[in-house]
Amino acid sequence: MAMLAYHASHEQFAPSHLVKMVIEAEKAGFEAIHSSDHFHPWSKNQGHSGFSFSWLGAAMQATTLPFSVICAPGQRYHPAIVAQAAATLSEMFPGRFTLELGSGEALNELITGKSWPAKRIRNDRLLECATIIRRLLNGEQVTYHGHVDIKEAKLYTLPEKQPALFCAAISEQTSDWAHSWADGLITTGGDKESTQKKISAFRKGSDKQIFIQVSFCFANDREEAIDEAYHQWRSNLLPSEKLSDLGSTEQFDDAAKDISRDEVAEKVKIITSVPELMDWIAPYQELKVDRVILHNIHRKQEGFIEAFRRK
């Protein structure tokens, strides 16, 4: 059975509140925690953007669960700093940390003042960064010049066991590409057939780990859940290329202004009970994934966590 993970959404909540929520999530029976990593939220309505690596130290100290975080090295983050952060967390919390690497979104990366590369170049840069991070975690001194530059870098504090390096991918093509270098894959949920294709493209008969993240809006009242989804998540219904390439929170809000409440109700999964949630995610259990990450986009997380506890 896949572990069920609670998603800590830094775009929606203050870091101090999220520490409280992961403590309650552990008490409620969640088996893992997943953290987002943003510099800007997707909408002003979301209204937050805490620094994940600062938060992780506090949250992991306050709980005993395994954690994972998704981040994009290469532009906003130099890979040496990502490696140092991963090594530090893994040294303090042995065996509890997984690092998920993605090619990034302009929303977060354009703060550097540099141009936004095409997807092919971002993937090339991601592979360079993943290789650098792995070499640093192996204790090597690294010098490299390419899409990123690094000179004579060496980590002096290393964990006894390296954290797993996952690739974040939403397409079958990227999943296939990631097989050669990633220890595992994190991807988004969808219909069973398309999800299976991504899993098969990545695993290629191996037993590499798969994490699936699903987003939904949970409330006892369906209309309340739709209202919350419309307020918090309509900008996330934009096409994937816009999600990657729009450069500011204001651009996201402007691009999403014509998305209707009815469209949100159709495209965002609305959940009104935990049994309904369990039935919805059952196909992922059949696909033998290792972790299903549950992201309730409602601003009132306490009700969902309590309902999960009573399941």
Secondary structure, DSSP 4 states (H G I P E B T S, - for coil): -PEEEEEE-TTTS-HHHHHHHHHHHHHHT--EEEE---SS-SSTTT-----HHHHHHHHHHT--S-EEEEE-BTTTB-HHHHHHHHHHHHHHSTT-EEEEE----HHHHGGGS-----HHHHHHHHHHHHHHHHHHHTT--EEEESSSEEEEE--SS--SSPPEEEEE-SSHHHHHHHTTT-SEEEEE---HHHHHHHHHHHHTTS--EEEEEEEEEE-SSHHHHHHHHHHHHGGGGS-HHHHHH--SHHHHHHHTTT--HHHHHHHSEEE-SHHHHHHHHHHHHHTT-SEEEEEE--S-HHHHHHHHHT-
